[in-house]
Amino acid sequence: MSVTVEKLENSMAKLTITVSADQLEKAIQKAYNKNKGRIQIPGFRKGKAPRKMIEQMYGKGVFYEDAANDLIEEEYPKAAQECGEDVVSSPRIDVEQIEAGQDFVFTAEVALKPPVKLGKYKGVEVEKIDLEVTDDEVDAEIDRQRNMNARSIDVTDRAVQDGDTVNLDFEGFVDGVAFQGGKGTDYPLTIGSGSFIPGFEEQLIGFEIGQEGDVNVKFPEDYQAEDLAGKDATFKCRINSIRAKELPELNDDFASDAGFDTVAEYKEDIKKKLTEKKEADAKAKREDEVVRAVIDDSEMELPEPMIETQQRQMVNEFAQRLQMQGMNLDQYLQYTGTSVDQMLAQVKPQAIDRIKSRLVLEAVAAAENLEASEQDVNDELERMADQYKMEVDKLKDLMGDGEMKQLKSDLAVQKAADFLVENAKEGKAAKKTTKKKKADEAEGEEKPKKTTRKKKTEEEAE
């Protein structure tokens, strides 16, 4: 196999891969052996017809497609590695020549990692973040813990209140006609959870046990069932029972259940943990702000296939998370009334953001000669082994050269992110430093604050 590279515009390239005639012949013979059992030729038992006889009857190219697919699957990864370029997209394959007795030639159009022209990346000013944990925040966290440990009790002497869990029967009607999926019996619903159509739960407040009544709502314009979207509906409801939360009293016994002798010790631990969380969140926010500032002050042009590959990867990652929850992607799409194309469009902004972040951090790592040391790699392998509950040596055996190279690259990128944060300057508020931001200031525009890159991506996927 040999490969040549033709550079195209906008960080695209065409790889021309040539596979020897001998390899093509072996692939054709393999395709014949794979398919002969399904081919019937008069005068021969099924699966016993000679290859030449089949080629005479169906054409000499009858096995070319299977042979080409096998060779492309086998040879393209080698070519992408041997070409010496940093390929960052799936290939668009075209077969240029396929004929028995001659070399097999195909091309792969791919995106290459685009160059990055870094702007200012040292001394970027970021907003100062208050890390003080107030008494109110401690009390709010304690209330959250009490709610988690609350017990549910039956309520018989009052009407439904916000936060109660009711057991209800309901049936929905549009223009006086019951609609499919609008009926429920003995349905548990927590008031204020936002589980039902906006306005439904609030109207149940004040209902008594056994009371029947109407709840009038309007389906959202973007409701997944198109025949109901934007329509007014009436739900006939009946409250069967009411249950409320009873919070445990905040005393030394409650603190003891949490592992402390007194409420004071418990509060001190809560404050310590909240401080640690604030510090971690602040670090992530500073990293996000400084990386975005560097992106805005840098120049790069992303090839569209690179973005498309990242989009598909993000959808695949989401599908894997669904599988861990016992649901596949097809079920999710059916339940939400969306399509794969819509999901790809939804994640495109995050895909672009993820790519740009990675590219500028790689560029900073290169500019500052930041590399993962052997100790860095070993520490990360130990962390991964602990996470997966396996021996470090076994983990190393499972990781190939490609995975190890990626690990080192990821560690270098994290070093670059840490470098940017360490060299950032804190001010009262983040100042705009790029040409684009200066133009925004001139126009009097105020841009919304951005969320952390990692957090934003996870929220979108969920």
C-alpha positions as CSV (number, residue, x, y, z in Angstrom):
1,M,0.0,0.0,0.0
2,S,1.2,3.5,-0.8
3,V,-0.4,6.9,-0.1
4,T,0.1,10.4,-1.6
5,V,-1.3,13.6,-0.2
6,E,-2.8,16.5,-2.1
7,K,-3.4,19.6,0.0
8,L,-6.7,21.4,-0.7
9,E,-8.2,24.7,0.5
10,N,-9.5,25.3,4.0
11,S,-7.3,22.6,5.7
12,M,-8.7,19.8,3.5
13,A,-6.6,17.1,1.8
14,K,-7.1,14.3,-0.7
15,L,-5.3,11.0,0.1
16,T,-4.7,8.8,-2.9
17,I,-4.2,5.2,-1.7
18,T,-2.9,2.5,-4.0
19,V,-3.2,-1.2,-3.0
20,S,-1.4,-3.9,-5.0
21,A,-3.1,-6.1,-7.5
22,D,-2.2,-9.1,-5.4
23,Q,-4.0,-7.7,-2.4
24,L,-7.0,-7.0,-4.6
25,E,-7.0,-10.5,-5.9
26,K,-7.0,-11.9,-2.4
27,A,-9.9,-9.6,-1.5
28,I,-11.9,-10.7,-4.5
29,Q,-11.3,-14.4,-3.6
30,K,-12.4,-13.6,-0.1
31,A,-15.6,-12.0,-1.3
32,Y,-16.2,-15.1,-3.5
33,N,-15.8,-17.5,-0.6
34,K,-18.1,-15.3,1.5
35,N,-20.9,-15.2,-1.1
36,K,-20.7,-18.4,-3.1
37,G,-23.0,-20.2,-0.7
38,R,-25.9,-17.9,-1.6
39,I,-25.4,-18.2,-5.4
40,Q,-27.2,-20.8,-7.5
41,I,-25.8,-21.7,-10.9
42,P,-27.6,-24.2,-13.2
43,G,-25.7,-27.5,-13.2
44,F,-23.9,-26.9,-9.9
45,R,-25.0,-27.6,-6.4
46,K,-25.6,-24.4,-4.3
47,G,-22.3,-23.0,-3.2
48,K,-20.2,-25.2,-5.5
49,A,-20.1,-23.0,-8.7
50,P,-16.6,-21.9,-9.7
51,R,-15.7,-18.3,-9.4
52,K,-15.1,-17.9,-13.1
53,M,-18.5,-19.3,-13.9
54,I,-20.2,-16.9,-11.5
55,E,-18.3,-14.0,-13.0
56,Q,-19.3,-15.0,-16.5
57,M,-22.9,-15.1,-15.6
58,Y,-23.1,-12.0,-13.3
59,G,-20.2,-10.0,-14.7
60,K,-16.6,-9.9,-13.7
61,G,-17.2,-7.2,-11.2
62,V,-19.8,-9.2,-9.2
63,F,-17.4,-9.4,-6.2
64,Y,-15.8,-5.9,-6.6
65,E,-18.0,-4.1,-4.1
66,D,-17.3,-6.5,-1.2
67,A,-13.6,-6.6,-2.1
68,A,-13.4,-2.8,-2.2
69,N,-15.2,-2.4,1.2
70,D,-12.8,-4.9,2.8
71,L,-9.7,-3.2,1.4
72,I,-10.9,0.3,2.3
73,E,-11.7,-0.8,5.9
74,E,-8.3,-2.4,6.2
75,E,-6.0,0.0,4.4
76,Y,-7.5,3.5,5.1
77,P,-6.5,3.6,8.8
78,K,-3.0,2.6,7.8
79,A,-2.9,5.3,5.1
80,A,-4.2,8.0,7.5
81,Q,-1.5,7.1,10.0
82,E,1.3,6.8,7.4
83,C,0.5,10.0,5.5
84,G,2.2,12.2,8.1
85,E,-0.8,14.5,8.4
86,D,-3.1,15.2,11.4
87,V,-6.4,13.9,10.1
88,V,-9.4,15.2,12.1
89,S,-12.5,14.0,10.2
90,S,-14.1,10.9,8.8
91,P,-13.1,10.3,5.2
92,R,-15.2,10.8,2.1
93,I,-14.2,7.8,0.0
94,D,-14.2,7.5,-3.8
95,V,-13.0,4.4,-5.7
96,E,-10.8,5.5,-8.7
97,Q,-9.8,2.1,-10.1
98,I,-10.8,-1.5,-9.4
99,E,-10.1,-4.3,-11.9
100,A,-8.7,-7.7,-11.4
101,G,-5.0,-7.9,-12.3
102,Q,-4.5,-4.2,-11.6
103,D,-3.8,-2.1,-8.6
104,F,-6.8,-1.0,-6.6
105,V,-6.8,2.8,-6.2
106,F,-9.2,4.9,-4.0
107,T,-9.1,8.4,-2.6
108,A,-10.1,9.8,0.8
109,E,-11.0,13.4,1.2
110,V,-10.3,14.4,4.8
111,A,-10.0,17.5,7.0
112,L,-6.6,18.2,8.6
113,K,-6.1,20.0,11.9
114,P,-6.2,23.7,11.0
115,P,-3.4,26.1,11.9
116,V,-4.0,28.4,14.9
117,K,-2.6,31.9,15.1
118,L,-2.5,32.7,18.8
119,G,-3.3,36.2,20.0
120,K,-2.8,37.3,23.6
121,Y,-2.8,34.4,26.0
122,K,-0.8,35.5,29.0
123,G,-2.1,38.0,31.5
124,V,-5.7,37.7,30.3
125,E,-8.0,39.5,32.8
126,V,-10.9,37.6,34.3
127,E,-13.6,38.5,36.7
128,K,-12.8,38.1,40.4
129,I,-15.0,35.6,42.1
130,D,-16.2,35.8,45.7
131,L,-15.3,32.5,47.4
132,E,-16.9,33.4,50.8
133,V,-19.5,30.9,52.0
134,T,-22.3,32.7,53.9
135,D,-24.5,31.4,56.8
136,D,-27.5,31.5,54.4
137,E,-25.7,29.2,52.0
138,V,-24.9,26.8,54.8
139,D,-28.5,26.8,56.0
140,A,-29.8,26.2,52.5
141,E,-27.5,23.2,52.1
142,I,-28.7,21.8,55.5
143,D,-32.3,22.3,54.4
144,R,-31.5,20.4,51.2
145,Q,-30.1,17.6,53.3
146,R,-33.1,17.6,55.6
147,N,-35.4,17.4,52.5
148,M,-33.4,14.4,51.3
149,N,-34.0,12.7,54.6
150,A,-37.6,13.7,55.0
151,R,-40.3,11.1,55.4
152,S,-43.6,11.1,53.6
153,I,-46.8,11.3,55.7
154,D,-50.5,11.1,54.8
155,V,-52.4,14.3,55.0
156,T,-56.1,14.2,55.7
157,D,-56.9,17.5,57.4
158,R,-56.1,20.1,54.7
159,A,-56.1,20.8,51.0
160,V,-53.3,20.4,48.5
161,Q,-50.3,22.7,49.0
162,D,-47.2,23.4,46.9
163,G,-44.7,20.6,47.4
164,D,-47.3,17.9,48.2
165,T,-47.4,14.6,46.3
166,V,-50.9,13.8,45.3
167,N,-52.5,10.7,43.9
168,L,-55.0,11.7,41.2
169,D,-57.1,10.5,38.4
170,F,-57.4,12.6,35.3
171,E,-58.6,12.7,31.8
172,G,-57.9,15.3,29.1
173,F,-60.3,16.7,26.5
174,V,-59.8,19.0,23.5
175,D,-63.0,20.6,22.2
176,G,-64.9,18.2,24.4
177,V,-63.2,15.1,22.9
178,A,-60.9,12.9,24.9
179,F,-57.5,12.5,23.3
180,Q,-55.1,9.6,23.3
181,G,-52.6,9.5,26.1
182,G,-54.5,12.0,28.2
183,K,-55.9,9.7,30.8
184,G,-54.3,8.5,34.1
185,T,-55.5,6.6,37.1
186,D,-53.8,6.6,40.6
187,Y,-51.1,8.9,39.1
188,P,-48.5,10.2,41.6
189,L,-47.7,13.9,41.0
190,T,-45.5,16.2,43.1
191,I,-46.9,19.7,42.9
192,G,-44.3,22.1,41.7
193,S,-42.1,19.5,40.0
194,G,-43.0,20.8,36.5
195,S,-43.8,17.3,35.3
196,F,-47.1,18.3,33.6
197,I,-48.0,21.0,31.2
198,P,-47.3,24.5,32.5
199,G,-50.2,25.7,34.7
200,F,-51.6,22.2,35.4
201,E,-50.0,21.6,38.8
202,E,-50.6,25.1,40.2
203,Q,-54.4,24.7,39.6
204,L,-54.5,21.6,41.8
205,I,-53.5,23.7,44.9
206,G,-56.5,24.0,47.1
207,F,-58.2,20.7,46.0
208,E,-59.5,18.6,48.9
209,I,-59.2,14.8,49.0
210,G,-62.1,13.3,47.0
211,Q,-62.7,16.6,45.2
212,E,-63.3,16.6,41.5
213,G,-62.7,19.6,39.3
214,D,-61.5,21.0,36.0
215,V,-57.9,22.1,35.2
216,N,-57.7,24.3,32.0
217,V,-54.4,24.5,30.2
218,K,-52.9,25.3,26.8
219,F,-50.4,22.9,25.2
220,P,-47.1,24.5,24.2
221,E,-46.7,25.5,20.6
222,D,-43.7,23.1,20.3
223,Y,-45.4,20.2,22.0
224,Q,-44.2,16.8,20.7
225,A,-47.7,15.6,19.7
226,E,-48.4,17.9,16.7
227,D,-52.2,17.3,16.9
228,L,-52.2,18.9,20.4
229,A,-49.6,21.6,20.0
230,G,-51.0,25.1,20.8
231,K,-54.5,23.8,21.7
232,D,-56.6,24.5,24.7
233,A,-57.4,21.5,26.8
234,T,-59.5,20.7,29.9
235,F,-58.5,18.0,32.3
236,K,-61.1,16.5,34.6
237,C,-59.3,15.6,37.8
238,R,-60.0,13.9,41.1
239,I,-57.6,13.9,44.1
240,N,-57.4,10.5,45.8
241,S,-54.9,11.2,48.5
242,I,-52.3,13.8,49.6
243,R,-48.9,13.1,51.1
244,A,-46.5,15.7,52.5
245,K,-42.9,15.8,53.4
246,E,-42.0,15.9,57.1
247,L,-38.5,17.2,57.6
248,P,-36.3,15.9,60.5
249,E,-35.6,18.3,63.2
250,L,-32.1,20.0,63.1
251,N,-30.6,18.8,66.3
252,D,-27.6,16.8,67.6
253,D,-29.4,13.5,66.7
254,F,-29.6,14.6,63.1
255,A,-26.0,15.7,63.2
256,S,-25.1,12.3,64.7
257,D,-26.8,10.5,61.8
258,A,-24.5,12.5,59.5
259,G,-21.4,11.4,61.4
260,F,-20.9,14.4,63.8
261,D,-21.3,14.9,67.5
262,T,-23.0,18.3,67.4
263,V,-24.9,20.6,65.0
264,A,-22.0,23.1,65.2
265,E,-19.5,20.4,63.9
266,Y,-22.0,19.4,61.2
267,K,-22.4,23.1,60.0
268,E,-18.6,23.5,60.0
269,D,-18.2,20.5,57.7
270,I,-20.9,21.8,55.4
271,K,-19.2,25.1,55.2
272,K,-15.9,23.4,54.4
273,K,-17.4,21.4,51.6
274,L,-19.2,24.4,50.1
275,T,-16.0,26.3,50.2
276,E,-14.2,23.5,48.3
277,K,-17.0,23.4,45.8
278,K,-16.9,27.1,45.3
279,E,-13.2,27.0,44.7
280,A,-13.5,24.2,42.1
281,D,-16.4,26.0,40.4
282,A,-14.3,29.2,40.4
283,K,-11.3,27.5,38.8
284,A,-13.6,26.0,36.1
285,K,-15.1,29.4,35.5
286,R,-11.8,31.1,35.3
287,E,-10.5,28.5,32.9
288,D,-13.6,28.9,30.7
289,E,-13.3,32.7,30.7
290,V,-9.6,32.8,29.9
291,V,-9.9,30.1,27.2
292,R,-12.7,32.0,25.5
293,A,-10.7,35.2,25.6
294,V,-7.8,33.4,24.0
295,I,-10.2,31.9,21.3
296,D,-11.6,35.3,20.6
297,D,-8.1,36.8,20.2
298,S,-6.9,34.0,18.0
299,E,-7.4,33.1,14.3
300,M,-8.4,29.7,13.0
301,E,-10.7,28.4,10.2
302,L,-12.5,25.1,10.9
303,P,-13.1,22.8,8.0
304,E,-16.8,21.7,8.0
305,P,-16.0,17.9,8.0
306,M,-14.1,18.4,11.2
307,I,-17.2,20.0,12.8
308,E,-19.5,17.3,11.5
309,T,-17.2,14.6,12.9
310,Q,-17.3,16.3,16.3
311,Q,-21.1,16.6,16.1
312,R,-21.5,12.9,15.4
313,Q,-19.1,12.0,18.3
314,M,-21.1,14.1,20.7
315,V,-24.4,12.4,19.6
316,N,-22.7,9.0,20.0
317,E,-21.5,9.9,23.5
318,F,-25.1,10.9,24.4
319,A,-26.3,7.6,23.0
320,Q,-23.8,5.7,25.2
321,R,-25.1,7.6,28.3
322,L,-28.6,6.6,27.3
323,Q,-27.6,2.9,27.1
324,M,-26.3,3.2,30.6
325,Q,-29.7,4.3,31.7
326,G,-31.5,1.4,29.9
327,M,-32.6,3.4,26.9
328,N,-31.4,3.4,23.3
329,L,-31.2,6.4,21.0
330,D,-34.1,5.3,18.8
331,Q,-36.4,5.1,21.9
332,Y,-35.2,8.6,23.0
333,L,-35.9,10.1,19.5
334,Q,-39.3,8.6,19.4
335,Y,-40.1,9.8,22.9
336,T,-39.0,13.3,22.3
337,G,-40.2,13.6,18.7
338,T,-36.8,14.6,17.4
339,S,-34.5,13.2,14.8
340,V,-30.8,12.6,14.5
341,D,-30.4,15.5,12.2
342,Q,-32.1,17.8,14.7
343,M,-29.8,16.5,17.4
344,L,-26.7,17.2,15.2
345,A,-27.9,20.7,14.6
346,Q,-28.5,21.3,18.3
347,V,-25.0,20.3,19.3
348,K,-23.2,22.1,16.5
349,P,-22.5,25.3,18.6
350,Q,-21.0,23.1,21.3
351,A,-19.1,21.1,18.8
352,I,-17.5,24.2,17.4
353,D,-16.7,25.5,20.9
354,R,-15.1,22.2,21.9
355,I,-12.9,22.1,18.8
356,K,-11.8,25.7,19.2
357,S,-11.0,25.2,22.9
358,R,-8.9,22.1,22.1
359,L,-7.0,23.8,19.2
360,V,-6.0,26.9,21.2
361,L,-5.0,24.8,24.2
362,E,-2.9,22.6,21.9
363,A,-1.4,25.7,20.4
364,V,-0.5,27.1,23.9
365,A,1.0,23.8,24.9
366,A,3.2,23.9,21.8
367,A,4.2,27.6,22.3
368,E,5.1,27.0,26.0
369,N,6.7,23.5,25.4
370,L,4.2,21.9,27.8
371,E,4.3,18.1,27.7
372,A,3.2,15.3,29.9
373,S,6.0,13.8,31.9
374,E,6.4,10.1,32.6
375,Q,5.2,10.8,36.2
376,D,2.1,12.7,34.8
377,V,1.3,9.7,32.7
378,N,1.8,7.2,35.5
379,D,-0.3,9.3,37.9
380,E,-3.1,9.4,35.4
381,L,-2.9,5.7,34.7
382,E,-3.2,5.0,38.4
383,R,-6.2,7.3,38.6
384,M,-7.9,5.5,35.7
385,A,-7.0,2.1,37.1
386,D,-8.6,3.0,40.4
387,Q,-11.7,4.3,38.6
388,Y,-12.1,1.1,36.6
389,K,-11.2,-1.2,39.5
390,M,-8.3,-2.9,37.7
391,E,-4.5,-3.2,37.9
392,V,-2.4,-0.5,36.3
393,D,-0.3,-3.1,34.3
394,K,-3.5,-4.6,32.9
395,L,-4.7,-1.2,31.9
396,K,-1.4,-0.5,30.1
397,D,-1.7,-3.8,28.2
398,L,-5.2,-2.8,27.0
399,M,-4.1,0.6,25.8
400,G,-2.5,0.7,22.3
401,D,-0.1,3.3,21.0
402,G,-2.9,5.5,19.8
403,E,-4.6,5.6,23.2
404,M,-1.4,6.3,24.9
405,K,-0.6,9.1,22.5
406,Q,-4.1,10.6,23.1
407,L,-3.6,10.4,26.9
408,K,-0.3,12.3,26.7
409,S,-2.0,14.9,24.4
410,D,-4.9,15.3,26.9
411,L,-2.5,15.8,29.8
412,A,-0.6,18.4,27.8
413,V,-3.8,20.2,27.0
414,Q,-4.8,20.3,30.7
415,K,-1.4,21.7,31.5
416,A,-2.0,24.4,29.0
417,A,-5.4,25.2,30.6
418,D,-3.7,25.4,34.1
419,F,-1.0,27.6,32.6
420,L,-3.6,30.1,31.3
421,V,-5.4,30.2,34.6
422,E,-2.1,30.7,36.6
423,N,-1.1,33.5,34.3
424,A,-4.5,35.3,34.2
425,K,-5.2,38.5,36.1
426,E,-8.1,39.0,38.4
427,G,-10.1,42.2,38.2
428,K,-13.4,43.6,39.4
429,A,-14.9,42.5,36.1
430,A,-13.6,40.8,33.0
431,K,-12.5,43.3,30.5
432,K,-12.9,43.0,26.7
433,T,-9.6,42.7,25.1
434,T,-10.3,41.4,21.5
435,K,-11.0,43.4,18.4
436,K,-14.5,41.9,18.2
437,K,-15.2,42.8,21.8
438,K,-13.9,46.3,21.4
439,A,-16.3,46.7,18.4
440,D,-19.1,45.4,20.7
441,E,-18.3,48.1,23.3
442,A,-18.3,50.7,20.6
443,E,-21.8,49.7,19.6
444,G,-22.9,49.6,23.2
445,E,-23.6,45.9,23.1
446,E,-23.5,43.8,26.3
447,K,-22.8,40.1,25.8
448,P,-24.3,37.5,28.1
449,K,-22.0,35.6,30.4
450,K,-20.9,32.2,29.2
451,T,-21.1,29.0,31.1
452,T,-18.2,26.6,31.7
453,R,-17.4,24.7,28.5
454,K,-17.6,21.3,30.2
455,K,-20.8,22.1,32.1
456,K,-22.5,23.6,29.0
457,T,-21.7,20.5,26.9
458,E,-23.0,18.1,29.6
459,E,-26.2,20.1,30.1
460,E,-26.9,20.2,26.3
461,A,-26.3,16.4,26.0
462,E,-28.7,15.8,28.9
